[in-house]
Amino acid sequence: MEILGMLFGFFVAIIPHEVAHAWVAYRLGDPTAKQAHRLTLNPLAHVDLIGTVLLPLFLMLMNSRVLFGWAKPVPFNPAYFKDQKTGIALVGLAGPATNILLAVLFAMGIRFGHEYTGNTGLTILVYACLTNLFLGLFNLIPIPPLDGSRILVGALPDSVIRPYMRLEPFGFIIIFAMLNFGLLNFISVVAVEAFGKLVGSNALTP
């Protein structure tokens, strides 16, 4: 049941995350994601071979208690936005905001419904909440290509945006370097602390 909870938490975090990007871009006038058939909750439309299949499978084989990965990034074209900087920031914010909203909803389910869910239901809710918290916080890191960099673009002066976005080809190198210096542990601690405050002290006690 733990594996079921991990898989549910993983997919219920990464798929709505990408759909939120697509929906906000579409609402702002950009049909790119819709035309690419990405404005859907169908997981098959968002599967990335490495981030959605191989990496989670590897982590499960290694008996990891946390599944980490990503879905295929949603394409969008800022040229459709009336205000490109604001549009980019809103599209970037949509993913993490959706994860945090979902985490709050799952936490409320745990807090007020834990007596009725049974162990299996509780396990699924816990993983769904924690995974959404972790993914939402992780993506707020302002390093391209993470969503935090898109959000920051909305606040940066135009003269700084171009050199800042030149970091994107090196973004994952920077992120993995930071992970080696404890970034992953820091985000995990913040997510667990937020989880505890959301669900309350008595929600997980027998």
HELIX and SHEET records of a PDB file:
HELIX    1   1 GLU A    2  ARG A   27  1                                  26    
HELIX    2   2 THR A   32  GLN A   35  1                                   4    
HELIX    3   3 PRO A   43  ALA A   45  5                                   3    
HELIX    4   4 LEU A   49  LEU A   54  3                                   6    
HELIX    5   5 LEU A   55  LEU A   61  1                                   7    
HELIX    6   6 PRO A   78  TYR A   80  5                                   3    
HELIX    7   7 GLN A   84  ASN A  139  1                                  56    
HELIX    8   8 ASP A  147  VAL A  153  1                                   7    
HELIX    9   9 ASP A  158  MET A  165  1                                   8    
HELIX   10  10 GLU A  168  PHE A  170  5                                   3    
HELIX   11  11 GLY A  171  ASN A  180  1                                  10    
HELIX   12  12 LEU A  183  VAL A  199  1                                  17    
END                                                                             
